[in-house]
Amino acid sequence: RNRLKVEGTVKNARAYLALADQLGGRHPLAKHLWSFVDNEPINARRTEMSQIPAKTPESDAMSKDLKKHGFSFVGTTIVYAFMQAVGMVDDHIAGCWRVE
């Protein structure tokens, strides 16, 4: 419904194809993105919800890199949420059923 987001999806698809072609190999984008966390999930070991940040230096760097490669709608907060969603960052607080 939002024209900019629809156009951004097309732009991101083109950026992905260009980056994949540039990097080569199998799963080039995944390998590239995981390099921002040294290929290991970050276990933040939080104890309170207030300790969970909206962004980190890693998400800042990833956002900047993706923008450099032509991606849009990849601000640092969105990138950090992505990192949490795909398991690059574990922000579960101590006592969470997921941690135990």
Salt bridges, closest charged atoms under 4 A:
GLU7 OE2 - ARG3 NE 2.67
ASP60 OD1 - LYS55 NZ 3.95
ASP65 OD2 - HIS32 NE2 2.57
ASP65 OD1 - LYS68 NZ 3.72
ASP65 OD2 - HIS69 ND1 3.44
ASP90 OD1 - HIS92 ND1 2.66
ASP91 OD1 - ARG46 NE 3.01
